[in-house]
Amino acid sequence: MILRQGVKFSYHEFMKSWQDSVPEGMTTSLHQLKGIALTDMSATPPAIWFYPVTALPQDATERFNRLFSLREKWTQADIEPYIRLVLVVVLATVQVNGSTAMYPRQLRVVCN
């Protein structure tokens, strides 16, 4: 079972199929899919689908709009791979503009 864009799979079936497809002694983990796939554990049954970080726009506003159109609330662990590039660009901008680096705003993702 291979993840495909726009197709949701049963999380438990996917994880079992994935584990069964790797050589004995190797283990699979959802952590290995960070920035590649999203899950919805509140769905019945829980679901997983292909959603690579490369599918998102580079513009920060557009990226956040797209992410929050997918899901109203995010945990820090879930959103981090999808915003890592945006945070690096913002922090680099603060460091380049020496005078603004004196009092930069703290960036914080609030997790509920």
Gaussian input, Z-matrix of N, CA and C with variables (Angstrom, degrees):
# hf/3-21g

backbone

0 1
 N
 C     1     B1
 C     2     B2     1     A1
 N     3     B3     2     A2     1     D1
 C     4     B4     3     A3     2     D2
 C     5     B5     4     A4     3     D3
 N     6     B6     5     A5     4     D4
 C     7     B7     6     A6     5     D5
 C     8     B8     7     A7     6     D6
 N     9     B9     8     A8     7     D7
 C    10    B10     9     A9     8     D8
 C    11    B11    10    A10     9     D9
 N    12    B12    11    A11    10    D10
 C    13    B13    12    A12    11    D11
 C    14    B14    13    A13    12    D12
 N    15    B15    14    A14    13    D13
 C    16    B16    15    A15    14    D14
 C    17    B17    16    A16    15    D15
 N    18    B18    17    A17    16    D16
 C    19    B19    18    A18    17    D17
 C    20    B20    19    A19    18    D18
 N    21    B21    20    A20    19    D19
 C    22    B22    21    A21    20    D20
 C    23    B23    22    A22    21    D21
 N    24    B24    23    A23    22    D22
 C    25    B25    24    A24    23    D23
 C    26    B26    25    A25    24    D24
 N    27    B27    26    A26    25    D25
 C    28    B28    27    A27    26    D26
 C    29    B29    28    A28    27    D27
 N    30    B30    29    A29    28    D28
 C    31    B31    30    A30    29    D29
 C    32    B32    31    A31    30    D30
 N    33    B33    32    A32    31    D31
 C    34    B34    33    A33    32    D32
 C    35    B35    34    A34    33    D33
 N    36    B36    35    A35    34    D34
 C    37    B37    36    A36    35    D35
 C    38    B38    37    A37    36    D36
 N    39    B39    38    A38    37    D37
 C    40    B40    39    A39    38    D38
 C    41    B41    40    A40    39    D39
 N    42    B42    41    A41    40    D40
 C    43    B43    42    A42    41    D41
 C    44    B44    43    A43    42    D42
 N    45    B45    44    A44    43    D43
 C    46    B46    45    A45    44    D44
 C    47    B47    46    A46    45    D45
 N    48    B48    47    A47    46    D46
 C    49    B49    48    A48    47    D47
 C    50    B50    49    A49    48    D48
 N    51    B51    50    A50    49    D49
 C    52    B52    51    A51    50    D50
 C    53    B53    52    A52    51    D51
 N    54    B54    53    A53    52    D52
 C    55    B55    54    A54    53    D53
 C    56    B56    55    A55    54    D54
 N    57    B57    56    A56    55    D55
 C    58    B58    57    A57    56    D56
 C    59    B59    58    A58    57    D57
 N    60    B60    59    A59    58    D58
 C    61    B61    60    A60    59    D59
 C    62    B62    61    A61    60    D60
 N    63    B63    62    A62    61    D61
 C    64    B64    63    A63    62    D62
 C    65    B65    64    A64    63    D63
 N    66    B66    65    A65    64    D64
 C    67    B67    66    A66    65    D65
 C    68    B68    67    A67    66    D66
 N    69    B69    68    A68    67    D67
 C    70    B70    69    A69    68    D68
 C    71    B71    70    A70    69    D69
 N    72    B72    71    A71    70    D70
 C    73    B73    72    A72    71    D71
 C    74    B74    73    A73    72    D72
 N    75    B75    74    A74    73    D73
 C    76    B76    75    A75    74    D74
 C    77    B77    76    A76    75    D75
 N    78    B78    77    A77    76    D76
 C    79    B79    78    A78    77    D77
 C    80    B80    79    A79    78    D78
 N    81    B81    80    A80    79    D79
 C    82    B82    81    A81    80    D80
 C    83    B83    82    A82    81    D81
 N    84    B84    83    A83    82    D82
 C    85    B85    84    A84    83    D83
 C    86    B86    85    A85    84    D84
 N    87    B87    86    A86    85    D85
 C    88    B88    87    A87    86    D86
 C    89    B89    88    A88    87    D87
 N    90    B90    89    A89    88    D88
 C    91    B91    90    A90    89    D89
 C    92    B92    91    A91    90    D90
 N    93    B93    92    A92    91    D91
 C    94    B94    93    A93    92    D92
 C    95    B95    94    A94    93    D93
 N    96    B96    95    A95    94    D94
 C    97    B97    96    A96    95    D95
 C    98    B98    97    A97    96    D96
 N    99    B99    98    A98    97    D97
 C   100   B100    99    A99    98    D98
 C   101   B101   100   A100    99    D99
 N   102   B102   101   A101   100   D100
 C   103   B103   102   A102   101   D101
 C   104   B104   103   A103   102   D102
 N   105   B105   104   A104   103   D103
 C   106   B106   105   A105   104   D104
 C   107   B107   106   A106   105   D105
 N   108   B108   107   A107   106   D106
 C   109   B109   108   A108   107   D107
 C   110   B110   109   A109   108   D108
 N   111   B111   110   A110   109   D109
 C   112   B112   111   A111   110   D110
 C   113   B113   112   A112   111   D111
 N   114   B114   113   A113   112   D112
 C   115   B115   114   A114   113   D113
 C   116   B116   115   A115   114   D114
 N   117   B117   116   A116   115   D115
 C   118   B118   117   A117   116   D116
 C   119   B119   118   A118   117   D117
 N   120   B120   119   A119   118   D118
 C   121   B121   120   A120   119   D119
 C   122   B122   121   A121   120   D120
 N   123   B123   122   A122   121   D121
 C   124   B124   123   A123   122   D122
 C   125   B125   124   A124   123   D123
 N   126   B126   125   A125   124   D124
 C   127   B127   126   A126   125   D125
 C   128   B128   127   A127   126   D126
 N   129   B129   128   A128   127   D127
 C   130   B130   129   A129   128   D128
 C   131   B131   130   A130   129   D129
 N   132   B132   131   A131   130   D130
 C   133   B133   132   A132   131   D131
 C   134   B134   133   A133   132   D132
 N   135   B135   134   A134   133   D133
 C   136   B136   135   A135   134   D134
 C   137   B137   136   A136   135   D135
 N   138   B138   137   A137   136   D136
 C   139   B139   138   A138   137   D137
 C   140   B140   139   A139   138   D138
 N   141   B141   140   A140   139   D139
 C   142   B142   141   A141   140   D140
 C   143   B143   142   A142   141   D141
 N   144   B144   143   A143   142   D142
 C   145   B145   144   A144   143   D143
 C   146   B146   145   A145   144   D144
 N   147   B147   146   A146   145   D145
 C   148   B148   147   A147   146   D146
 C   149   B149   148   A148   147   D147
 N   150   B150   149   A149   148   D148
 C   151   B151   150   A150   149   D149
 C   152   B152   151   A151   150   D150
 N   153   B153   152   A152   151   D151
 C   154   B154   153   A153   152   D152
 C   155   B155   154   A154   153   D153
 N   156   B156   155   A155   154   D154
 C   157   B157   156   A156   155   D155
 C   158   B158   157   A157   156   D156
 N   159   B159   158   A158   157   D157
 C   160   B160   159   A159   158   D158
 C   161   B161   160   A160   159   D159
 N   162   B162   161   A161   160   D160
 C   163   B163   162   A162   161   D161
 C   164   B164   163   A163   162   D162
 N   165   B165   164   A164   163   D163
 C   166   B166   165   A165   164   D164
 C   167   B167   166   A166   165   D165
 N   168   B168   167   A167   166   D166
 C   169   B169   168   A168   167   D167
 C   170   B170   169   A169   168   D168
 N   171   B171   170   A170   169   D169
 C   172   B172   171   A171   170   D170
 C   173   B173   172   A172   171   D171
 N   174   B174   173   A173   172   D172
 C   175   B175   174   A174   173   D173
 C   176   B176   175   A175   174   D174
 N   177   B177   176   A176   175   D175
 C   178   B178   177   A177   176   D176
 C   179   B179   178   A178   177   D177
 N   180   B180   179   A179   178   D178
 C   181   B181   180   A180   179   D179
 C   182   B182   181   A181   180   D180
 N   183   B183   182   A182   181   D181
 C   184   B184   183   A183   182   D182
 C   185   B185   184   A184   183   D183
 N   186   B186   185   A185   184   D184
 C   187   B187   186   A186   185   D185
 C   188   B188   187   A187   186   D186
 N   189   B189   188   A188   187   D187
 C   190   B190   189   A189   188   D188
 C   191   B191   190   A190   189   D189
 N   192   B192   191   A191   190   D190
 C   193   B193   192   A192   191   D191
 C   194   B194   193   A193   192   D192
 N   195   B195   194   A194   193   D193
 C   196   B196   195   A195   194   D194
 C   197   B197   196   A196   195   D195
 N   198   B198   197   A197   196   D196
 C   199   B199   198   A198   197   D197
 C   200   B200   199   A199   198   D198
 N   201   B201   200   A200   199   D199
 C   202   B202   201   A201   200   D200
 C   203   B203   202   A202   201   D201
 N   204   B204   203   A203   202   D202
 C   205   B205   204   A204   203   D203
 C   206   B206   205   A205   204   D204
 N   207   B207   206   A206   205   D205
 C   208   B208   207   A207   206   D206
 C   209   B209   208   A208   207   D207
 N   210   B210   209   A209   208   D208
 C   211   B211   210   A210   209   D209
 C   212   B212   211   A211   210   D210
 N   213   B213   212   A212   211   D211
 C   214   B214   213   A213   212   D212
 C   215   B215   214   A214   213   D213
 N   216   B216   215   A215   214   D214
 C   217   B217   216   A216   215   D215
 C   218   B218   217   A217   216   D216
 N   219   B219   218   A218   217   D217
 C   220   B220   219   A219   218   D218
 C   221   B221   220   A220   219   D219
 N   222   B222   221   A221   220   D220
 C   223   B223   222   A222   221   D221
 C   224   B224   223   A223   222   D222
 N   225   B225   224   A224   223   D223
 C   226   B226   225   A225   224   D224
 C   227   B227   226   A226   225   D225
 N   228   B228   227   A227   226   D226
 C   229   B229   228   A228   227   D227
 C   230   B230   229   A229   228   D228
 N   231   B231   230   A230   229   D229
 C   232   B232   231   A231   230   D230
 C   233   B233   232   A232   231   D231
 N   234   B234   233   A233   232   D232
 C   235   B235   234   A234   233   D233
 C   236   B236   235   A235   234   D234
 N   237   B237   236   A236   235   D235
 C   238   B238   237   A237   236   D236
 C   239   B239   238   A238   237   D237
 N   240   B240   239   A239   238   D238
 C   241   B241   240   A240   239   D239
 C   242   B242   241   A241   240   D240
 N   243   B243   242   A242   241   D241
 C   244   B244   243   A243   242   D242
 C   245   B245   244   A244   243   D243
 N   246   B246   245   A245   244   D244
 C   247   B247   246   A246   245   D245
 C   248   B248   247   A247   246   D246
 N   249   B249   248   A248   247   D247
 C   250   B250   249   A249   248   D248
 C   251   B251   250   A250   249   D249
 N   252   B252   251   A251   250   D250
 C   253   B253   252   A252   251   D251
 C   254   B254   253   A253   252   D252
 N   255   B255   254   A254   253   D253
 C   256   B256   255   A255   254   D254
 C   257   B257   256   A256   255   D255
 N   258   B258   257   A257   256   D256
 C   259   B259   258   A258   257   D257
 C   260   B260   259   A259   258   D258
 N   261   B261   260   A260   259   D259
 C   262   B262   261   A261   260   D260
 C   263   B263   262   A262   261   D261
 N   264   B264   263   A263   262   D262
 C   265   B265   264   A264   263   D263
 C   266   B266   265   A265   264   D264
 N   267   B267   266   A266   265   D265
 C   268   B268   267   A267   266   D266
 C   269   B269   268   A268   267   D267
 N   270   B270   269   A269   268   D268
 C   271   B271   270   A270   269   D269
 C   272   B272   271   A271   270   D270
 N   273   B273   272   A272   271   D271
 C   274   B274   273   A273   272   D272
 C   275   B275   274   A274   273   D273
 N   276   B276   275   A275   274   D274
 C   277   B277   276   A276   275   D275
 C   278   B278   277   A277   276   D276
 N   279   B279   278   A278   277   D277
 C   280   B280   279   A279   278   D278
 C   281   B281   280   A280   279   D279
 N   282   B282   281   A281   280   D280
 C   283   B283   282   A282   281   D281
 C   284   B284   283   A283   282   D282
 N   285   B285   284   A284   283   D283
 C   286   B286   285   A285   284   D284
 C   287   B287   286   A286   285   D285
 N   288   B288   287   A287   286   D286
 C   289   B289   288   A288   287   D287
 C   290   B290   289   A289   288   D288
 N   291   B291   290   A290   289   D289
 C   292   B292   291   A291   290   D290
 C   293   B293   292   A292   291   D291
 N   294   B294   293   A293   292   D292
 C   295   B295   294   A294   293   D293
 C   296   B296   295   A295   294   D294
 N   297   B297   296   A296   295   D295
 C   298   B298   297   A297   296   D296
 C   299   B299   298   A298   297   D297
 N   300   B300   299   A299   298   D298
 C   301   B301   300   A300   299   D299
 C   302   B302   301   A301   300   D300
 N   303   B303   302   A302   301   D301
 C   304   B304   303   A303   302   D302
 C   305   B305   304   A304   303   D303
 N   306   B306   305   A305   304   D304
 C   307   B307   306   A306   305   D305
 C   308   B308   307   A307   306   D306
 N   309   B309   308   A308   307   D307
 C   310   B310   309   A309   308   D308
 C   311   B311   310   A310   309   D309
 N   312   B312   311   A311   310   D310
 C   313   B313   312   A312   311   D311
 C   314   B314   313   A313   312   D312
 N   315   B315   314   A314   313   D313
 C   316   B316   315   A315   314   D314
 C   317   B317   316   A316   315   D315
 N   318   B318   317   A317   316   D316
 C   319   B319   318   A318   317   D317
 C   320   B320   319   A319   318   D318
 N   321   B321   320   A320   319   D319
 C   322   B322   321   A321   320   D320
 C   323   B323   322   A322   321   D321
 N   324   B324   323   A323   322   D322
 C   325   B325   324   A324   323   D323
 C   326   B326   325   A325   324   D324
 N   327   B327   326   A326   325   D325
 C   328   B328   327   A327   326   D326
 C   329   B329   328   A328   327   D327
 N   330   B330   329   A329   328   D328
 C   331   B331   330   A330   329   D329
 C   332   B332   331   A331   330   D330
 N   333   B333   332   A332   331   D331
 C   334   B334   333   A333   332   D332
 C   335   B335   334   A334   333   D333

   B1=1.4574
   B2=1.5268
   B3=1.3125
   B4=1.4568
   B5=1.5198
   B6=1.3351
   B7=1.4622
   B8=1.5239
   B9=1.3246
   B10=1.4610
   B11=1.5183
   B12=1.3307
   B13=1.4597
   B14=1.5305
   B15=1.3223
   B16=1.4468
   B17=1.5172
   B18=1.3329
   B19=1.4601
   B20=1.5257
   B21=1.3264
   B22=1.4616
   B23=1.5236
   B24=1.3274
   B25=1.4572
   B26=1.5175
   B27=1.3157
   B28=1.4544
   B29=1.5274
   B30=1.3221
   B31=1.4517
   B32=1.5313
   B33=1.3296
   B34=1.4608
   B35=1.5289
   B36=1.3367
   B37=1.4686
   B38=1.5231
   B39=1.3315
   B40=1.4620
   B41=1.5240
   B42=1.3219
   B43=1.4652
   B44=1.5316
   B45=1.3359
   B46=1.4672
   B47=1.5241
   B48=1.3461
   B49=1.4700
   B50=1.5204
   B51=1.3026
   B52=1.4590
   B53=1.5334
   B54=1.3402
   B55=1.4657
   B56=1.5289
   B57=1.3358
   B58=1.4645
   B59=1.5305
   B60=1.3377
   B61=1.4666
   B62=1.5254
   B63=1.3257
   B64=1.4627
   B65=1.5281
   B66=1.3184
   B67=1.4716
   B68=1.5268
   B69=1.3130
   B70=1.4579
   B71=1.5286
   B72=1.3076
   B73=1.4574
   B74=1.5184
   B75=1.3295
   B76=1.4602
   B77=1.5189
   B78=1.3083
   B79=1.4611
   B80=1.5160
   B81=1.3025
   B82=1.4540
   B83=1.5188
   B84=1.3186
   B85=1.4608
   B86=1.5217
   B87=1.3025
   B88=1.4556
   B89=1.5277
   B90=1.3102
   B91=1.4652
   B92=1.5360
   B93=1.3092
   B94=1.4641
   B95=1.5284
   B96=1.3109
   B97=1.4667
   B98=1.5324
   B99=1.3325
   B100=1.4692
   B101=1.5221
   B102=1.3229
   B103=1.4577
   B104=1.5123
   B105=1.3380
   B106=1.4652
   B107=1.5251
   B108=1.3332
   B109=1.4661
   B110=1.5241
   B111=1.3214
   B112=1.4600
   B113=1.5204
   B114=1.3138
   B115=1.4637
   B116=1.5201
   B117=1.3104
   B118=1.4649
   B119=1.5157
   B120=1.3254
   B121=1.4517
   B122=1.5283
   B123=1.3395
   B124=1.4627
   B125=1.5250
   B126=1.3321
   B127=1.4724
   B128=1.5300
   B129=1.3098
   B130=1.4634
   B131=1.5234
   B132=1.3082
   B133=1.4625
   B134=1.5267
   B135=1.3475
   B136=1.4688
   B137=1.5297
   B138=1.3405
   B139=1.4696
   B140=1.5217
   B141=1.3229
   B142=1.4605
   B143=1.5225
   B144=1.3545
   B145=1.4530
   B146=1.5208
   B147=1.3137
   B148=1.4586
   B149=1.5149
   B150=1.3220
   B151=1.4626
   B152=1.5305
   B153=1.3357
   B154=1.4577
   B155=1.5299
   B156=1.3048
   B157=1.4576
   B158=1.5290
   B159=1.3230
   B160=1.4658
   B161=1.5331
   B162=1.3345
   B163=1.4603
   B164=1.5316
   B165=1.3175
   B166=1.4661
   B167=1.5264
   B168=1.3430
   B169=1.4652
   B170=1.5322
   B171=1.3159
   B172=1.4630
   B173=1.5251
   B174=1.3368
   B175=1.4597
   B176=1.5304
   B177=1.3309
   B178=1.4668
   B179=1.5290
   B180=1.3254
   B181=1.4655
   B182=1.5142
   B183=1.3147
   B184=1.4649
   B185=1.5252
   B186=1.3347
   B187=1.4660
   B188=1.5312
   B189=1.3388
   B190=1.4595
   B191=1.5249
   B192=1.3241
   B193=1.4715
   B194=1.5216
   B195=1.3176
   B196=1.4685
   B197=1.5287
   B198=1.3273
   B199=1.4627
   B200=1.5268
   B201=1.3312
   B202=1.4598
   B203=1.5226
   B204=1.3240
   B205=1.4639
   B206=1.5327
   B207=1.3261
   B208=1.4653
   B209=1.5188
   B210=1.3168
   B211=1.4557
   B212=1.5249
   B213=1.3288
   B214=1.4655
   B215=1.5257
   B216=1.3354
   B217=1.4630
   B218=1.5253
   B219=1.3172
   B220=1.4569
   B221=1.5179
   B222=1.3155
   B223=1.4566
   B224=1.5237
   B225=1.3047
   B226=1.4582
   B227=1.5230
   B228=1.3318
   B229=1.4707
   B230=1.5291
   B231=1.3275
   B232=1.4680
   B233=1.5290
   B234=1.3320
   B235=1.4694
   B236=1.5269
   B237=1.3111
   B238=1.4669
   B239=1.5286
   B240=1.3383
   B241=1.4730
   B242=1.5297
   B243=1.3291
   B244=1.4601
   B245=1.5274
   B246=1.3290
   B247=1.4678
   B248=1.5198
   B249=1.3103
   B250=1.4721
   B251=1.5236
   B252=1.3131
   B253=1.4619
   B254=1.5259
   B255=1.3117
   B256=1.4655
   B257=1.5286
   B258=1.3252
   B259=1.4605
   B260=1.5247
   B261=1.3223
   B262=1.4631
   B263=1.5221
   B264=1.3213
   B265=1.4644
   B266=1.5277
   B267=1.3311
   B268=1.4646
   B269=1.5244
   B270=1.3176
   B271=1.4572
   B272=1.5180
   B273=1.3226
   B274=1.4588
   B275=1.5262
   B276=1.3183
   B277=1.4591
   B278=1.5231
   B279=1.3207
   B280=1.4672
   B281=1.5248
   B282=1.3271
   B283=1.4549
   B284=1.5297
   B285=1.3264
   B286=1.4585
   B287=1.5221
   B288=1.3142
   B289=1.4603
   B290=1.5197
   B291=1.3143
   B292=1.4587
   B293=1.5103
   B294=1.3248
   B295=1.4634
   B296=1.5265
   B297=1.3353
   B298=1.4618
   B299=1.5170
   B300=1.3291
   B301=1.4604
   B302=1.5232
   B303=1.3258
   B304=1.4505
   B305=1.5327
   B306=1.3194
   B307=1.4542
   B308=1.5269
   B309=1.3227
   B310=1.4733
   B311=1.5226
   B312=1.2950
   B313=1.4636
   B314=1.5037
   B315=1.3036
   B316=1.4567
   B317=1.5130
   B318=1.3306
   B319=1.4499
   B320=1.5059
   B321=1.3182
   B322=1.4564
   B323=1.5226
   B324=1.3240
   B325=1.4613
   B326=1.5151
   B327=1.3237
   B328=1.4548
   B329=1.5230
   B330=1.3085
   B331=1.4543
   B332=1.5208
   B333=1.3063
   B334=1.4718
   B335=1.4906
   A1=107.72
   A2=117.96
   A3=123.20
   A4=108.27
   A5=116.32
   A6=120.54
   A7=109.50
   A8=115.41
   A9=121.36
   A10=108.75
   A11=116.15
   A12=121.83
   A13=110.38
   A14=115.20
   A15=121.23
   A16=115.68
   A17=117.95
   A18=121.06
   A19=108.30
   A20=116.25
   A21=120.14
   A22=109.34
   A23=114.54
   A24=121.71
   A25=109.12
   A26=115.53
   A27=120.59
   A28=107.35
   A29=116.47
   A30=121.65
   A31=111.66
   A32=116.19
   A33=120.29
   A34=111.99
   A35=117.39
   A36=120.23
   A37=110.89
   A38=116.69
   A39=120.27
   A40=110.68
   A41=117.10
   A42=120.25
   A43=110.79
   A44=117.77
   A45=120.99
   A46=110.21
   A47=117.15
   A48=120.99
   A49=111.06
   A50=116.98
   A51=121.43
   A52=110.10
   A53=116.21
   A54=119.96
   A55=111.27
   A56=115.98
   A57=120.26
   A58=112.79
   A59=117.29
   A60=120.69
   A61=113.60
   A62=118.01
   A63=119.38
   A64=109.96
   A65=117.60
   A66=120.02
   A67=111.84
   A68=114.82
   A69=120.96
   A70=109.52
   A71=115.56
   A72=121.13
   A73=113.15
   A74=117.40
   A75=120.82
   A76=108.33
   A77=116.02
   A78=119.36
   A79=110.03
   A80=114.90
   A81=121.34
   A82=108.07
   A83=115.24
   A84=120.26
   A85=108.82
   A86=116.05
   A87=120.80
   A88=110.02
   A89=117.35
   A90=122.14
   A91=111.40
   A92=117.17
   A93=121.66
   A94=112.28
   A95=117.27
   A96=121.47
   A97=112.77
   A98=118.16
   A99=121.18
   A100=109.55
   A101=116.10
   A102=121.27
   A103=113.55
   A104=116.45
   A105=121.82
   A106=111.04
   A107=115.66
   A108=120.03
   A109=110.24
   A110=114.66
   A111=121.83
   A112=109.08
   A113=115.39
   A114=120.65
   A115=109.71
   A116=114.71
   A117=121.98
   A118=106.04
   A119=115.37
   A120=120.75
   A121=111.97
   A122=118.04
   A123=120.57
   A124=111.73
   A125=117.10
   A126=121.08
   A127=109.48
   A128=115.37
   A129=120.77
   A130=108.16
   A131=118.61
   A132=128.96
   A133=109.58
   A134=117.36
   A135=119.89
   A136=109.84
   A137=115.92
   A138=120.36
   A139=112.13
   A140=114.65
   A141=122.87
   A142=107.29
   A143=116.69
   A144=119.92
   A145=110.31
   A146=114.53
   A147=123.21
   A148=108.75
   A149=117.30
   A150=122.12
   A151=107.96
   A152=116.39
   A153=120.02
   A154=112.34
   A155=116.14
   A156=121.71
   A157=110.58
   A158=117.31
   A159=121.79
   A160=112.71
   A161=117.73
   A162=120.97
   A163=111.97
   A164=116.74
   A165=120.92
   A166=111.71
   A167=115.91
   A168=119.00
   A169=111.09
   A170=117.24
   A171=121.12
   A172=111.82
   A173=117.35
   A174=121.26
   A175=109.60
   A176=117.11
   A177=122.20
   A178=112.59
   A179=117.77
   A180=120.73
   A181=110.75
   A182=116.65
   A183=120.43
   A184=111.24
   A185=116.36
   A186=121.19
   A187=110.15
   A188=117.40
   A189=120.05
   A190=111.36
   A191=117.66
   A192=120.29
   A193=110.94
   A194=116.64
   A195=120.71
   A196=110.64
   A197=116.65
   A198=120.12
   A199=111.96
   A200=116.07
   A201=118.21
   A202=113.20
   A203=117.61
   A204=119.16
   A205=109.78
   A206=116.34
   A207=120.99
   A208=112.03
   A209=115.01
   A210=120.83
   A211=108.10
   A212=116.65
   A213=120.74
   A214=112.05
   A215=116.85
   A216=121.30
   A217=109.40
   A218=115.21
   A219=122.27
   A220=109.43
   A221=116.64
   A222=119.63
   A223=106.35
   A224=116.76
   A225=120.12
   A226=110.57
   A227=116.53
   A228=120.38
   A229=111.62
   A230=117.81
   A231=120.95
   A232=112.72
   A233=117.16
   A234=119.55
   A235=112.80
   A236=117.77
   A237=121.66
   A238=114.04
   A239=120.54
   A240=117.84
   A241=113.10
   A242=116.56
   A243=120.75
   A244=112.94
   A245=117.77
   A246=120.16
   A247=112.52
   A248=118.44
   A249=122.01
   A250=111.29
   A251=118.34
   A252=122.13
   A253=110.84
   A254=117.41
   A255=121.65
   A256=109.69
   A257=118.28
   A258=121.61
   A259=111.25
   A260=117.64
   A261=121.04
   A262=109.98
   A263=117.68
   A264=121.66
   A265=110.15
   A266=118.14
   A267=121.42
   A268=110.09
   A269=118.06
   A270=120.93
   A271=111.41
   A272=118.17
   A273=121.69
   A274=109.90
   A275=116.91
   A276=121.36
   A277=109.99
   A278=117.05
   A279=121.01
   A280=109.72
   A281=118.19
   A282=121.15
   A283=111.95
   A284=117.98
   A285=121.59
   A286=110.46
   A287=117.20
   A288=121.74
   A289=108.76
   A290=116.80
   A291=123.15
   A292=115.03
   A293=117.75
   A294=119.10
   A295=111.81
   A296=117.46
   A297=118.75
   A298=111.79
   A299=117.41
   A300=120.49
   A301=111.90
   A302=115.84
   A303=119.22
   A304=111.77
   A305=117.48
   A306=121.90
   A307=111.42
   A308=117.48
   A309=118.46
   A310=110.56
   A311=116.25
   A312=120.74
   A313=108.69
   A314=115.46
   A315=119.57
   A316=108.59
   A317=116.81
   A318=122.14
   A319=108.04
   A320=117.04
   A321=119.62
   A322=108.49
   A323=115.51
   A324=121.57
   A325=106.11
   A326=116.70
   A327=121.05
   A328=108.42
   A329=116.14
   A330=121.98
   A331=109.57
   A332=115.52
   A333=119.31
   A334=110.32
   D1=117.93
   D2=-179.39
   D3=-110.28
   D4=135.72
   D5=177.61
   D6=-67.75
   D7=136.42
   D8=177.42
   D9=-129.28
   D10=145.98
   D11=-179.77
   D12=-57.91
   D13=132.29
   D14=175.78
   D15=82.10
   D16=-1.93
   D17=-179.06
   D18=-114.53
   D19=122.05
   D20=177.96
   D21=-93.40
   D22=138.75
   D23=178.63
   D24=-116.33
   D25=156.56
   D26=171.25
   D27=-63.12
   D28=124.26
   D29=-177.73
   D30=-56.24
   D31=-50.20
   D32=-176.08
   D33=-65.48
   D34=-40.00
   D35=177.44
   D36=-65.49
   D37=-42.29
   D38=179.29
   D39=-62.39
   D40=-48.74
   D41=-177.59
   D42=-61.36
   D43=-39.10
   D44=178.32
   D45=-66.51
   D46=-46.62
   D47=179.57
   D48=-62.19
   D49=-40.66
   D50=-179.84
   D51=-64.25
   D52=-47.20
   D53=179.18
   D54=-61.79
   D55=-40.35
   D56=179.31
   D57=-66.50
   D58=-22.04
   D59=-175.22
   D60=-89.15
   D61=-10.21
   D62=-179.95
   D63=-95.98
   D64=157.88
   D65=-179.80
   D66=-58.99
   D67=149.92
   D68=178.98
   D69=-57.90
   D70=138.61
   D71=-178.65
   D72=96.36
   D73=-19.78
   D74=175.94
   D75=-90.26
   D76=147.62
   D77=177.53
   D78=-120.81
   D79=150.26
   D80=176.96
   D81=-107.62
   D82=154.62
   D83=-178.33
   D84=-150.10
   D85=144.65
   D86=176.68
   D87=-58.04
   D88=-31.21
   D89=178.35
   D90=-55.98
   D91=-31.74
   D92=-179.65
   D93=-69.63
   D94=-13.38
   D95=-178.04
   D96=-104.27
   D97=10.16
   D98=179.09
   D99=-59.71
   D100=128.37
   D101=-179.18
   D102=81.05
   D103=2.17
   D104=-179.86
   D105=-118.52
   D106=-36.83
   D107=-176.04
   D108=-139.53
   D109=152.62
   D110=175.11
   D111=-114.21
   D112=154.07
   D113=177.15
   D114=-125.55
   D115=155.85
   D116=171.94
   D117=-132.59
   D118=94.16
   D119=-176.84
   D120=-78.41
   D121=-10.78
   D122=178.05
   D123=-87.66
   D124=-10.55
   D125=178.00
   D126=-72.44
   D127=159.51
   D128=176.43
   D129=-119.48
   D130=109.33
   D131=-6.68
   D132=-75.52
   D133=163.70
   D134=176.35
   D135=-53.13
   D136=144.46
   D137=-173.54
   D138=-124.21
   D139=157.40
   D140=174.48
   D141=-139.09
   D142=143.74
   D143=177.32
   D144=-150.85
   D145=156.24
   D146=-179.34
   D147=-70.31
   D148=122.96
   D149=174.48
   D150=-150.93
   D151=84.40
   D152=-176.20
   D153=-74.45
   D154=148.31
   D155=178.35
   D156=-58.70
   D157=-28.33
   D158=179.79
   D159=-68.71
   D160=-13.07
   D161=178.94
   D162=-80.28
   D163=-8.50
   D164=-176.70
   D165=-93.42
   D166=150.80
   D167=176.56
   D168=-66.61
   D169=154.86
   D170=178.42
   D171=-77.43
   D172=-28.94
   D173=179.19
   D174=-64.60
   D175=129.05
   D176=-174.72
   D177=-59.01
   D178=-46.10
   D179=-178.37
   D180=-63.05
   D181=-46.44
   D182=178.82
   D183=-62.91
   D184=-40.19
   D185=-179.75
   D186=-62.42
   D187=-48.07
   D188=179.69
   D189=-65.01
   D190=-39.98
   D191=177.06
   D192=-59.43
   D193=-44.32
   D194=179.95
   D195=-64.27
   D196=-45.60
   D197=-179.54
   D198=-61.60
   D199=-44.70
   D200=-177.55
   D201=-79.67
   D202=-9.46
   D203=169.70
   D204=-79.43
   D205=-24.64
   D206=176.75
   D207=-77.30
   D208=-39.29
   D209=-172.42
   D210=-150.89
   D211=130.89
   D212=-178.29
   D213=-70.80
   D214=-39.89
   D215=-178.55
   D216=-123.70
   D217=141.35
   D218=179.95
   D219=-127.59
   D220=147.34
   D221=167.94
   D222=-86.07
   D223=159.06
   D224=179.15
   D225=-60.59
   D226=-41.15
   D227=-179.24
   D228=-62.85
   D229=-37.06
   D230=-178.60
   D231=-73.78
   D232=-39.96
   D233=-174.52
   D234=-85.58
   D235=-23.26
   D236=-173.68
   D237=-51.97
   D238=-48.47
   D239=-179.00
   D240=-64.43
   D241=-24.49
   D242=-177.17
   D243=-86.10
   D244=-16.49
   D245=179.53
   D246=-115.76
   D247=-1.85
   D248=-177.52
   D249=-52.85
   D250=-47.69
   D251=-178.62
   D252=-62.85
   D253=-40.87
   D254=179.61
   D255=-62.70
   D256=-44.13
   D257=-179.83
   D258=-64.78
   D259=-38.55
   D260=178.51
   D261=-63.10
   D262=-42.89
   D263=179.86
   D264=-64.88
   D265=-43.80
   D266=179.61
   D267=-63.56
   D268=-46.22
   D269=-179.48
   D270=-65.13
   D271=-37.71
   D272=178.20
   D273=-65.04
   D274=-38.22
   D275=179.06
   D276=-64.34
   D277=-41.95
   D278=179.17
   D279=-63.50
   D280=-40.28
   D281=-178.67
   D282=-71.21
   D283=-32.63
   D284=-179.53
   D285=-72.14
   D286=-40.57
   D287=179.40
   D288=-85.16
   D289=80.70
   D290=-173.57
   D291=-45.62
   D292=-43.67
   D293=-177.06
   D294=-68.92
   D295=-33.42
   D296=179.20
   D297=-78.52
   D298=-16.12
   D299=179.37
   D300=-71.77
   D301=-15.60
   D302=-178.38
   D303=-62.87
   D304=-41.47
   D305=-179.29
   D306=-131.78
   D307=59.59
   D308=-179.20
   D309=-71.06
   D310=150.21
   D311=174.92
   D312=-74.50
   D313=145.23
   D314=177.23
   D315=-78.29
   D316=132.75
   D317=176.80
   D318=-91.77
   D319=128.26
   D320=-178.52
   D321=-145.78
   D322=133.56
   D323=174.03
   D324=-98.49
   D325=121.04
   D326=-178.78
   D327=-88.42
   D328=125.38
   D329=-179.62
   D330=-109.28
   D331=131.34
   D332=177.54
   D333=-99.02

